[in-house]
Amino acid sequence: MLVRQEIHEKLNIAFTPRTLEVVDDSEKHRGHAGYQEGGQSHFNVLIRSEAFENMSRLQKHRAVHNAIGPELVARIHALALDIDV
């Protein structure tokens, strides 16, 4: 399974979002630090879920990282998060 799909699946299960987009942006980082041949190193996530209501920005980011899990986070060089209710 692609990393993008793993991220999408884990976030969908954890937050039941009304909007969820996971974009593999790795190719835009070719030649930069952390780039891996074949991609799957740089991701942009847009997620909207009621689960984030009353959370601070830091709590939202921690919740997403926890949902993705340390094993998957360790395989990702960059994860840009756009999180809201």
mmCIF file as gemmi writes it, N, C-alpha and C atoms, coordinates in Angstrom:
data_model
loop_
_atom_site.group_PDB
_atom_site.id
_atom_site.type_symbol
_atom_site.label_atom_id
_atom_site.label_alt_id
_atom_site.label_comp_id
_atom_site.label_asym_id
_atom_site.label_entity_id
_atom_site.label_seq_id
_atom_site.pdbx_PDB_ins_code
_atom_site.Cartn_x
_atom_site.Cartn_y
_atom_site.Cartn_z
_atom_site.occupancy
_atom_site.B_iso_or_equiv
_atom_site.pdbx_formal_charge
_atom_site.auth_seq_id
_atom_site.auth_asym_id
_atom_site.pdbx_PDB_model_num
ATOM 1 N N . MET Axp A 1 ? 0.839 -1.173 0 1 0 ? 1 A 1
ATOM 2 C CA . MET Axp A 1 ? 0 0 0 1 0 ? 1 A 1
ATOM 3 C C . MET Axp A 1 ? 0.893 1.247 0 1 0 ? 1 A 1
ATOM 4 N N . LEU Axp A 2 ? 0.497 2.247 -0.749 1 0 ? 2 A 1
ATOM 5 C CA . LEU Axp A 2 ? 1.245 3.497 -0.789 1 0 ? 2 A 1
ATOM 6 C C . LEU Axp A 2 ? 1.112 4.241 0.536 1 0 ? 2 A 1
ATOM 7 N N . VAL Axp A 3 ? 2.136 4.992 0.885 1 0 ? 3 A 1
ATOM 8 C CA . VAL Axp A 3 ? 2.125 5.77 2.119 1 0 ? 3 A 1
ATOM 9 C C . VAL Axp A 3 ? 0.923 6.713 2.129 1 0 ? 3 A 1
ATOM 10 N N . ARG Axp A 4 ? 0.641 7.347 0.997 1 0 ? 4 A 1
ATOM 11 C CA . ARG Axp A 4 ? -0.506 8.262 0.888 1 0 ? 4 A 1
ATOM 12 C C . ARG Axp A 4 ? -1.793 7.548 1.286 1 0 ? 4 A 1
ATOM 13 N N . GLN Axp A 5 ? -1.957 6.335 0.81 1 0 ? 5 A 1
ATOM 14 C CA . GLN Axp A 5 ? -3.151 5.55 1.135 1 0 ? 5 A 1
ATOM 15 C C . GLN Axp A 5 ? -3.189 5.176 2.616 1 0 ? 5 A 1
ATOM 16 N N . GLU Axp A 6 ? -2.047 4.834 3.18 1 0 ? 6 A 1
ATOM 17 C CA . GLU Axp A 6 ? -1.979 4.497 4.604 1 0 ? 6 A 1
ATOM 18 C C . GLU Axp A 6 ? -2.382 5.691 5.466 1 0 ? 6 A 1
ATOM 19 N N . ILE Axp A 7 ? -1.862 6.869 5.123 1 0 ? 7 A 1
ATOM 20 C CA . ILE Axp A 7 ? -2.198 8.088 5.861 1 0 ? 7 A 1
ATOM 21 C C . ILE Axp A 7 ? -3.695 8.336 5.768 1 0 ? 7 A 1
ATOM 22 N N . HIS Axp A 8 ? -4.228 8.272 4.557 1 0 ? 8 A 1
ATOM 23 C CA . HIS Axp A 8 ? -5.654 8.52 4.326 1 0 ? 8 A 1
ATOM 24 C C . HIS Axp A 8 ? -6.504 7.558 5.154 1 0 ? 8 A 1
ATOM 25 N N . GLU Axp A 9 ? -6.175 6.299 5.118 1 0 ? 9 A 1
ATOM 26 C CA . GLU Axp A 9 ? -6.939 5.276 5.826 1 0 ? 9 A 1
ATOM 27 C C . GLU Axp A 9 ? -6.923 5.515 7.34 1 0 ? 9 A 1
ATOM 28 N N . LYS Axp A 10 ? -5.751 5.768 7.887 1 0 ? 10 A 1
ATOM 29 C CA . LYS Axp A 10 ? -5.624 5.97 9.326 1 0 ? 10 A 1
ATOM 30 C C . LYS Axp A 10 ? -6.376 7.213 9.799 1 0 ? 10 A 1
ATOM 31 N N . LEU Axp A 11 ? -6.281 8.311 9.031 1 0 ? 11 A 1
ATOM 32 C CA . LEU Axp A 11 ? -6.974 9.542 9.411 1 0 ? 11 A 1
ATOM 33 C C . LEU Axp A 11 ? -8.483 9.401 9.256 1 0 ? 11 A 1
ATOM 34 N N . ASN Axp A 12 ? -8.902 8.687 8.241 1 0 ? 12 A 1
ATOM 35 C CA . ASN Axp A 12 ? -10.334 8.463 8.025 1 0 ? 12 A 1
ATOM 36 C C . ASN Axp A 12 ? -10.93 7.669 9.19 1 0 ? 12 A 1
ATOM 37 N N . ILE Axp A 13 ? -10.231 6.659 9.637 1 0 ? 13 A 1
ATOM 38 C CA . ILE Axp A 13 ? -10.695 5.845 10.758 1 0 ? 13 A 1
ATOM 39 C C . ILE Axp A 13 ? -10.707 6.657 12.057 1 0 ? 13 A 1
ATOM 40 N N . ALA Axp A 14 ? -9.66 7.417 12.299 1 0 ? 14 A 1
ATOM 41 C CA . ALA Axp A 14 ? -9.515 8.139 13.566 1 0 ? 14 A 1
ATOM 42 C C . ALA Axp A 14 ? -10.461 9.322 13.721 1 0 ? 14 A 1
ATOM 43 N N . PHE Axp A 15 ? -10.754 10.034 12.615 1 0 ? 15 A 1
ATOM 44 C CA . PHE Axp A 15 ? -11.47 11.302 12.736 1 0 ? 15 A 1
ATOM 45 C C . PHE Axp A 15 ? -12.79 11.387 11.982 1 0 ? 15 A 1
ATOM 46 N N . THR Axp A 16 ? -13.123 10.413 11.168 1 0 ? 16 A 1
ATOM 47 C CA . THR Axp A 16 ? -14.333 10.447 10.34 1 0 ? 16 A 1
ATOM 48 C C . THR Axp A 16 ? -14.522 11.85 9.746 1 0 ? 16 A 1
ATOM 49 N N . PRO Axp A 17 ? -13.552 12.313 8.993 1 0 ? 17 A 1
ATOM 50 C CA . PRO Axp A 17 ? -13.608 13.69 8.492 1 0 ? 17 A 1
ATOM 51 C C . PRO Axp A 17 ? -14.654 13.883 7.396 1 0 ? 17 A 1
ATOM 52 N N . ARG Axp A 18 ? -15.154 15.11 7.301 1 0 ? 18 A 1
ATOM 53 C CA . ARG Axp A 18 ? -16.053 15.435 6.188 1 0 ? 18 A 1
ATOM 54 C C . ARG Axp A 18 ? -15.24 15.809 4.95 1 0 ? 18 A 1
ATOM 55 N N . THR Axp A 19 ? -13.994 16.229 5.179 1 0 ? 19 A 1
ATOM 56 C CA . THR Axp A 19 ? -13.072 16.521 4.082 1 0 ? 19 A 1
ATOM 57 C C . THR Axp A 19 ? -11.721 15.935 4.451 1 0 ? 19 A 1
ATOM 58 N N . LEU Axp A 20 ? -11.129 15.196 3.512 1 0 ? 20 A 1
ATOM 59 C CA . LEU Axp A 20 ? -9.796 14.643 3.727 1 0 ? 20 A 1
ATOM 60 C C . LEU Axp A 20 ? -9.086 14.515 2.388 1 0 ? 20 A 1
ATOM 61 N N . GLU Axp A 21 ? -7.982 15.223 2.273 1 0 ? 21 A 1
ATOM 62 C CA . GLU Axp A 21 ? -7.143 15.141 1.078 1 0 ? 21 A 1
ATOM 63 C C . GLU Axp A 21 ? -5.714 14.876 1.525 1 0 ? 21 A 1
ATOM 64 N N . VAL Axp A 22 ? -5.109 13.861 0.944 1 0 ? 22 A 1
ATOM 65 C CA . VAL Axp A 22 ? -3.709 13.544 1.22 1 0 ? 22 A 1
ATOM 66 C C . VAL Axp A 22 ? -2.991 13.559 -0.126 1 0 ? 22 A 1
ATOM 67 N N . VAL Axp A 23 ? -2.049 14.473 -0.27 1 0 ? 23 A 1
ATOM 68 C CA . VAL Axp A 23 ? -1.342 14.654 -1.529 1 0 ? 23 A 1
ATOM 69 C C . VAL Axp A 23 ? 0.131 14.322 -1.343 1 0 ? 23 A 1
ATOM 70 N N . ASP Axp A 24 ? 0.641 13.431 -2.187 1 0 ? 24 A 1
ATOM 71 C CA . ASP Axp A 24 ? 2.076 13.12 -2.206 1 0 ? 24 A 1
ATOM 72 C C . ASP Axp A 24 ? 2.751 14.217 -3.016 1 0 ? 24 A 1
ATOM 73 N N . ASP Axp A 25 ? 3.459 15.079 -2.338 1 0 ? 25 A 1
ATOM 74 C CA . ASP Axp A 25 ? 4.095 16.253 -2.948 1 0 ? 25 A 1
ATOM 75 C C . ASP Axp A 25 ? 5.596 16.021 -3.137 1 0 ? 25 A 1
ATOM 76 N N . SER Axp A 26 ? 6.017 14.783 -3.085 1 0 ? 26 A 1
ATOM 77 C CA . SER Axp A 26 ? 7.437 14.441 -3.084 1 0 ? 26 A 1
ATOM 78 C C . SER Axp A 26 ? 8.183 14.926 -4.32 1 0 ? 26 A 1
ATOM 79 N N . GLU Axp A 27 ? 7.576 14.806 -5.467 1 0 ? 27 A 1
ATOM 80 C CA . GLU Axp A 27 ? 8.275 15.145 -6.711 1 0 ? 27 A 1
ATOM 81 C C . GLU Axp A 27 ? 8.7 16.613 -6.753 1 0 ? 27 A 1
ATOM 82 N N . LYS Axp A 28 ? 7.962 17.476 -6.092 1 0 ? 28 A 1
ATOM 83 C CA . LYS Axp A 28 ? 8.321 18.898 -6.036 1 0 ? 28 A 1
ATOM 84 C C . LYS Axp A 28 ? 9.583 19.129 -5.212 1 0 ? 28 A 1
ATOM 85 N N . HIS Axp A 29 ? 10.014 18.106 -4.483 1 0 ? 29 A 1
ATOM 86 C CA . HIS Axp A 29 ? 11.169 18.229 -3.599 1 0 ? 29 A 1
ATOM 87 C C . HIS Axp A 29 ? 12.38 17.444 -4.1 1 0 ? 29 A 1
ATOM 88 N N . ARG Axp A 30 ? 12.332 17.044 -5.354 1 0 ? 30 A 1
ATOM 89 C CA . ARG Axp A 30 ? 13.457 16.315 -5.952 1 0 ? 30 A 1
ATOM 90 C C . ARG Axp A 30 ? 14.731 17.15 -5.793 1 0 ? 30 A 1
ATOM 91 N N . GLY Axp A 31 ? 15.77 16.524 -5.282 1 0 ? 31 A 1
ATOM 92 C CA . GLY Axp A 31 ? 17.044 17.211 -5.092 1 0 ? 31 A 1
ATOM 93 C C . GLY Axp A 31 ? 17.173 17.894 -3.737 1 0 ? 31 A 1
ATOM 94 N N . HIS Axp A 32 ? 16.102 17.934 -2.971 1 0 ? 32 A 1
ATOM 95 C CA . HIS Axp A 32 ? 16.137 18.554 -1.651 1 0 ? 32 A 1
ATOM 96 C C . HIS Axp A 32 ? 16.34 17.487 -0.578 1 0 ? 32 A 1
ATOM 97 N N . ALA Axp A 33 ? 16.6 17.946 0.609 1 0 ? 33 A 1
ATOM 98 C CA . ALA Axp A 33 ? 16.802 17.026 1.739 1 0 ? 33 A 1
ATOM 99 C C . ALA Axp A 33 ? 15.579 16.154 1.938 1 0 ? 33 A 1
ATOM 100 N N . GLY Axp A 34 ? 15.811 14.909 2.193 1 0 ? 34 A 1
ATOM 101 C CA . GLY Axp A 34 ? 14.727 13.995 2.499 1 0 ? 34 A 1
ATOM 102 C C . GLY Axp A 34 ? 14.038 13.376 1.312 1 0 ? 34 A 1
ATOM 103 N N . TYR Axp A 35 ? 14.342 13.86 0.11 1 0 ? 35 A 1
ATOM 104 C CA . TYR Axp A 35 ? 13.696 13.287 -1.073 1 0 ? 35 A 1
ATOM 105 C C . TYR Axp A 35 ? 14.146 11.844 -1.24 1 0 ? 35 A 1
ATOM 106 N N . GLN Axp A 36 ? 13.205 10.977 -1.566 1 0 ? 36 A 1
ATOM 107 C CA . GLN Axp A 36 ? 13.502 9.573 -1.821 1 0 ? 36 A 1
ATOM 108 C C . GLN Axp A 36 ? 13.097 9.254 -3.254 1 0 ? 36 A 1
ATOM 109 N N . GLU Axp A 37 ? 13.922 8.545 -3.954 1 0 ? 37 A 1
ATOM 110 C CA . GLU Axp A 37 ? 13.566 8.126 -5.308 1 0 ? 37 A 1
ATOM 111 C C . GLU Axp A 37 ? 12.276 7.325 -5.236 1 0 ? 37 A 1
ATOM 112 N N . GLY Axp A 38 ? 11.347 7.665 -6.089 1 0 ? 38 A 1
ATOM 113 C CA . GLY Axp A 38 ? 10.05 6.996 -6.072 1 0 ? 38 A 1
ATOM 114 C C . GLY Axp A 38 ? 9.013 7.738 -5.243 1 0 ? 38 A 1
ATOM 115 N N . GLY Axp A 39 ? 9.425 8.837 -4.605 1 0 ? 39 A 1
ATOM 116 C CA . GLY Axp A 39 ? 8.48 9.649 -3.843 1 0 ? 39 A 1
ATOM 117 C C . GLY Axp A 39 ? 8.175 9.08 -2.476 1 0 ? 39 A 1
ATOM 118 N N . GLN Axp A 40 ? 6.964 9.36 -2.02 1 0 ? 40 A 1
ATOM 119 C CA . GLN Axp A 40 ? 6.468 8.908 -0.723 1 0 ? 40 A 1
ATOM 120 C C . GLN Axp A 40 ? 7.279 9.45 0.461 1 0 ? 40 A 1
ATOM 121 N N . SER Axp A 41 ? 7.726 10.698 0.336 1 0 ? 41 A 1
ATOM 122 C CA . SER Axp A 41 ? 8.508 11.3 1.414 1 0 ? 41 A 1
ATOM 123 C C . SER Axp A 41 ? 7.935 12.63 1.907 1 0 ? 41 A 1
ATOM 124 N N . HIS Axp A 42 ? 7.188 13.337 1.062 1 0 ? 42 A 1
ATOM 125 C CA . HIS Axp A 42 ? 6.652 14.653 1.396 1 0 ? 42 A 1
ATOM 126 C C . HIS Axp A 42 ? 5.145 14.651 1.133 1 0 ? 42 A 1
ATOM 127 N N . PHE Axp A 43 ? 4.364 15.027 2.152 1 0 ? 43 A 1
ATOM 128 C CA . PHE Axp A 43 ? 2.912 14.971 2.012 1 0 ? 43 A 1
ATOM 129 C C . PHE Axp A 43 ? 2.25 16.235 2.526 1 0 ? 43 A 1
ATOM 130 N N . ASN Axp A 44 ? 1.135 16.578 1.894 1 0 ? 44 A 1
ATOM 131 C CA . ASN Axp A 44 ? 0.256 17.658 2.333 1 0 ? 44 A 1
ATOM 132 C C . ASN Axp A 44 ? -1.074 17.027 2.7 1 0 ? 44 A 1
ATOM 133 N N . VAL Axp A 45 ? -1.575 17.348 3.891 1 0 ? 45 A 1
ATOM 134 C CA . VAL Axp A 45 ? -2.85 16.815 4.354 1 0 ? 45 A 1
ATOM 135 C C . VAL Axp A 45 ? -3.785 17.97 4.661 1 0 ? 45 A 1
ATOM 136 N N . LEU Axp A 46 ? -4.976 17.909 4.09 1 0 ? 46 A 1
ATOM 137 C CA . LEU Axp A 46 ? -6.053 18.833 4.422 1 0 ? 46 A 1
ATOM 138 C C . LEU Axp A 46 ? -7.138 17.974 5.059 1 0 ? 46 A 1
ATOM 139 N N . ILE Axp A 47 ? -7.519 18.31 6.29 1 0 ? 47 A 1
ATOM 140 C CA . ILE Axp A 47 ? -8.522 17.523 6.995 1 0 ? 47 A 1
ATOM 141 C C . ILE Axp A 47 ? -9.468 18.453 7.748 1 0 ? 47 A 1
ATOM 142 N N . ARG Axp A 48 ? -10.765 18.144 7.644 1 0 ? 48 A 1
ATOM 143 C CA . ARG Axp A 48 ? -11.81 18.882 8.344 1 0 ? 48 A 1
ATOM 144 C C . ARG Axp A 48 ? -12.665 17.866 9.09 1 0 ? 48 A 1
ATOM 145 N N . SER Axp A 49 ? -12.733 18.013 10.41 1 0 ? 49 A 1
ATOM 146 C CA . SER Axp A 49 ? -13.495 17.073 11.225 1 0 ? 49 A 1
ATOM 147 C C . SER Axp A 49 ? -13.968 17.75 12.499 1 0 ? 49 A 1
ATOM 148 N N . GLU Axp A 50 ? -15.157 17.398 12.92 1 0 ? 50 A 1
ATOM 149 C CA . GLU Axp A 50 ? -15.691 17.887 14.189 1 0 ? 50 A 1
ATOM 150 C C . GLU Axp A 50 ? -14.84 17.404 15.36 1 0 ? 50 A 1
ATOM 151 N N . ALA Axp A 51 ? -14.079 16.35 15.151 1 0 ? 51 A 1
ATOM 152 C CA . ALA Axp A 51 ? -13.234 15.803 16.219 1 0 ? 51 A 1
ATOM 153 C C . ALA Axp A 51 ? -12.199 16.819 16.714 1 0 ? 51 A 1
ATOM 154 N N . PHE Axp A 52 ? -11.902 17.823 15.898 1 0 ? 52 A 1
ATOM 155 C CA . PHE Axp A 52 ? -10.889 18.82 16.265 1 0 ? 52 A 1
ATOM 156 C C . PHE Axp A 52 ? -11.464 20.017 17.021 1 0 ? 52 A 1
ATOM 157 N N . GLU Axp A 53 ? -12.785 20.008 17.222 1 0 ? 53 A 1
ATOM 158 C CA . GLU Axp A 53 ? -13.418 21.118 17.923 1 0 ? 53 A 1
ATOM 159 C C . GLU Axp A 53 ? -12.832 21.235 19.332 1 0 ? 53 A 1
ATOM 160 N N . ASN Axp A 54 ? -12.585 22.447 19.756 1 0 ? 54 A 1
ATOM 161 C CA . ASN Axp A 54 ? -12.047 22.765 21.085 1 0 ? 54 A 1
ATOM 162 C C . ASN Axp A 54 ? -10.61 22.293 21.3 1 0 ? 54 A 1
ATOM 163 N N . MET Axp A 55 ? -9.899 21.952 20.228 1 0 ? 55 A 1
ATOM 164 C CA . MET Axp A 55 ? -8.481 21.595 20.342 1 0 ? 55 A 1
ATOM 165 C C . MET Axp A 55 ? -7.63 22.782 19.921 1 0 ? 55 A 1
ATOM 166 N N . SER Axp A 56 ? -6.51 22.951 20.588 1 0 ? 56 A 1
ATOM 167 C CA . SER Axp A 56 ? -5.548 23.969 20.158 1 0 ? 56 A 1
ATOM 168 C C . SER Axp A 56 ? -4.843 23.461 18.894 1 0 ? 56 A 1
ATOM 169 N N . ARG Axp A 57 ? -4.121 24.342 18.264 1 0 ? 57 A 1
ATOM 170 C CA . ARG Axp A 57 ? -3.368 23.947 17.061 1 0 ? 57 A 1
ATOM 171 C C . ARG Axp A 57 ? -2.413 22.799 17.384 1 0 ? 57 A 1
ATOM 172 N N . LEU Axp A 58 ? -1.721 22.91 18.493 1 0 ? 58 A 1
ATOM 173 C CA . LEU Axp A 58 ? -0.777 21.872 18.896 1 0 ? 58 A 1
ATOM 174 C C . LEU Axp A 58 ? -1.487 20.542 19.166 1 0 ? 58 A 1
ATOM 175 N N . GLN Axp A 59 ? -2.628 20.591 19.828 1 0 ? 59 A 1
ATOM 176 C CA . GLN Axp A 59 ? -3.389 19.366 20.099 1 0 ? 59 A 1
ATOM 177 C C . GLN Axp A 59 ? -3.857 18.705 18.806 1 0 ? 59 A 1
ATOM 178 N N . LYS Axp A 60 ? -4.253 19.496 17.827 1 0 ? 60 A 1
ATOM 179 C CA . LYS Axp A 60 ? -4.685 18.958 16.525 1 0 ? 60 A 1
ATOM 180 C C . LYS Axp A 60 ? -3.53 18.237 15.842 1 0 ? 60 A 1
ATOM 181 N N . HIS Axp A 61 ? -2.38 18.869 15.821 1 0 ? 61 A 1
ATOM 182 C CA . HIS Axp A 61 ? -1.216 18.27 15.175 1 0 ? 61 A 1
ATOM 183 C C . HIS Axp A 61 ? -0.796 16.982 15.889 1 0 ? 61 A 1
ATOM 184 N N . ARG Axp A 62 ? -0.804 17.013 17.21 1 0 ? 62 A 1
ATOM 185 C CA . ARG Axp A 62 ? -0.461 15.805 17.968 1 0 ? 62 A 1
ATOM 186 C C . ARG Axp A 62 ? -1.461 14.681 17.704 1 0 ? 62 A 1
ATOM 187 N N . ALA Axp A 63 ? -2.741 15.028 17.621 1 0 ? 63 A 1
ATOM 188 C CA . ALA Axp A 63 ? -3.777 14.022 17.368 1 0 ? 63 A 1
ATOM 189 C C . ALA Axp A 63 ? -3.568 13.367 16.007 1 0 ? 63 A 1
ATOM 190 N N . VAL Axp A 64 ? -3.232 14.168 14.995 1 0 ? 64 A 1
ATOM 191 C CA . VAL Axp A 64 ? -2.982 13.614 13.664 1 0 ? 64 A 1
ATOM 192 C C . VAL Axp A 64 ? -1.75 12.717 13.687 1 0 ? 64 A 1
ATOM 193 N N . HIS Axp A 65 ? -0.682 13.168 14.294 1 0 ? 65 A 1
ATOM 194 C CA . HIS Axp A 65 ? 0.535 12.351 14.376 1 0 ? 65 A 1
ATOM 195 C C . HIS Axp A 65 ? 0.275 11.046 15.119 1 0 ? 65 A 1
ATOM 196 N N . ASN Axp A 66 ? -0.489 11.113 16.205 1 0 ? 66 A 1
ATOM 197 C CA . ASN Axp A 66 ? -0.823 9.903 16.956 1 0 ? 66 A 1
ATOM 198 C C . ASN Axp A 66 ? -1.659 8.943 16.113 1 0 ? 66 A 1
ATOM 199 N N . ALA Axp A 67 ? -2.6 9.497 15.345 1 0 ? 67 A 1
ATOM 200 C CA . ALA Axp A 67 ? -3.454 8.651 14.502 1 0 ? 67 A 1
ATOM 201 C C . ALA Axp A 67 ? -2.646 7.967 13.404 1 0 ? 67 A 1
ATOM 202 N N . ILE Axp A 68 ? -1.69 8.678 12.844 1 0 ? 68 A 1
ATOM 203 C CA . ILE Axp A 68 ? -0.853 8.102 11.788 1 0 ? 68 A 1
ATOM 204 C C . ILE Axp A 68 ? 0.063 7.033 12.377 1 0 ? 68 A 1
ATOM 205 N N . GLY Axp A 69 ? 0.545 7.273 13.582 1 0 ? 69 A 1
ATOM 206 C CA . GLY Axp A 69 ? 1.388 6.297 14.261 1 0 ? 69 A 1
ATOM 207 C C . GLY Axp A 69 ? 2.863 6.536 14.04 1 0 ? 69 A 1
ATOM 208 N N . PRO Axp A 70 ? 3.677 6.193 15.036 1 0 ? 70 A 1
ATOM 209 C CA . PRO Axp A 70 ? 5.11 6.476 14.978 1 0 ? 70 A 1
ATOM 210 C C . PRO Axp A 70 ? 5.847 5.733 13.859 1 0 ? 70 A 1
ATOM 211 N N . GLU Axp A 71 ? 5.405 4.536 13.518 1 0 ? 71 A 1
ATOM 212 C CA . GLU Axp A 71 ? 6.085 3.775 12.46 1 0 ? 71 A 1
ATOM 213 C C . GLU Axp A 71 ? 5.948 4.477 11.102 1 0 ? 71 A 1
ATOM 214 N N . LEU Axp A 72 ? 4.732 4.959 10.831 1 0 ? 72 A 1
ATOM 215 C CA . LEU Axp A 72 ? 4.499 5.629 9.549 1 0 ? 72 A 1
ATOM 216 C C . LEU Axp A 72 ? 5.126 7.02 9.547 1 0 ? 72 A 1
ATOM 217 N N . VAL Axp A 73 ? 5.014 7.742 10.649 1 0 ? 73 A 1
ATOM 218 C CA . VAL Axp A 73 ? 5.616 9.08 10.749 1 0 ? 73 A 1
ATOM 219 C C . VAL Axp A 73 ? 7.124 8.993 10.508 1 0 ? 73 A 1
ATOM 220 N N . ALA Axp A 74 ? 7.754 7.944 11.001 1 0 ? 74 A 1
ATOM 221 C CA . ALA Axp A 74 ? 9.2 7.769 10.834 1 0 ? 74 A 1
ATOM 222 C C . ALA Axp A 74 ? 9.597 7.582 9.376 1 0 ? 74 A 1
ATOM 223 N N . ARG Axp A 75 ? 8.68 7.137 8.533 1 0 ? 75 A 1
ATOM 224 C CA . ARG Axp A 75 ? 8.965 6.914 7.108 1 0 ? 75 A 1
ATOM 225 C C . ARG Axp A 75 ? 8.733 8.159 6.266 1 0 ? 75 A 1
ATOM 226 N N . ILE Axp A 76 ? 8.214 9.215 6.869 1 0 ? 76 A 1
ATOM 227 C CA . ILE Axp A 76 ? 7.872 10.449 6.155 1 0 ? 76 A 1
ATOM 228 C C . ILE Axp A 76 ? 8.893 11.526 6.491 1 0 ? 76 A 1
ATOM 229 N N . HIS Axp A 77 ? 9.375 12.224 5.471 1 0 ? 77 A 1
ATOM 230 C CA . HIS Axp A 77 ? 10.323 13.311 5.722 1 0 ? 77 A 1
ATOM 231 C C . HIS Axp A 77 ? 9.574 14.602 6.097 1 0 ? 77 A 1
ATOM 232 N N . ALA Axp A 78 ? 8.484 14.908 5.401 1 0 ? 78 A 1
ATOM 233 C CA . ALA Axp A 78 ? 7.757 16.156 5.641 1 0 ? 78 A 1
ATOM 234 C C . ALA Axp A 78 ? 6.255 15.907 5.561 1 0 ? 78 A 1
ATOM 235 N N . LEU Axp A 79 ? 5.529 16.463 6.526 1 0 ? 79 A 1
ATOM 236 C CA . LEU Axp A 79 ? 4.087 16.326 6.591 1 0 ? 79 A 1
ATOM 237 C C . LEU Axp A 79 ? 3.496 17.683 6.896 1 0 ? 79 A 1
ATOM 238 N N . ALA Axp A 80 ? 2.933 18.331 5.879 1 0 ? 80 A 1
ATOM 239 C CA . ALA Axp A 80 ? 2.297 19.633 6.052 1 0 ? 80 A 1
ATOM 240 C C . ALA Axp A 80 ? 0.824 19.404 6.368 1 0 ? 80 A 1
ATOM 241 N N . LEU Axp A 81 ? 0.352 20.014 7.456 1 0 ? 81 A 1
ATOM 242 C CA . LEU Axp A 81 ? -1.017 19.785 7.919 1 0 ? 81 A 1
ATOM 243 C C . LEU Axp A 81 ? -1.861 21.057 7.87 1 0 ? 81 A 1
ATOM 244 N N . ASP Axp A 82 ? -3.035 20.943 7.27 1 0 ? 82 A 1
ATOM 245 C CA . ASP Axp A 82 ? -4.043 21.985 7.259 1 0 ? 82 A 1
ATOM 246 C C . ASP Axp A 82 ? -5.26 21.367 7.955 1 0 ? 82 A 1
ATOM 247 N N . ILE Axp A 83 ? -5.426 21.685 9.239 1 0 ? 83 A 1
ATOM 248 C CA . ILE Axp A 83 ? -6.428 21.028 10.083 1 0 ? 83 A 1
ATOM 249 C C . ILE Axp A 83 ? -7.445 22.073 10.564 1 0 ? 83 A 1
ATOM 250 N N . ASP Axp A 84 ? -8.721 21.709 10.476 1 0 ? 84 A 1
ATOM 251 C CA . ASP Axp A 84 ? -9.765 22.59 11.009 1 0 ? 84 A 1
ATOM 252 C C . ASP Axp A 84 ? -11.008 21.766 11.294 1 0 ? 84 A 1
ATOM 253 N N . VAL Axp A 85 ? -11.968 22.421 11.922 1 0 ? 85 A 1
ATOM 254 C CA . VAL Axp A 85 ? -13.234 21.771 12.273 1 0 ? 85 A 1
ATOM 255 C C . VAL Axp A 85 ? -14.122 21.667 11.06 1 0 ? 85 A 1
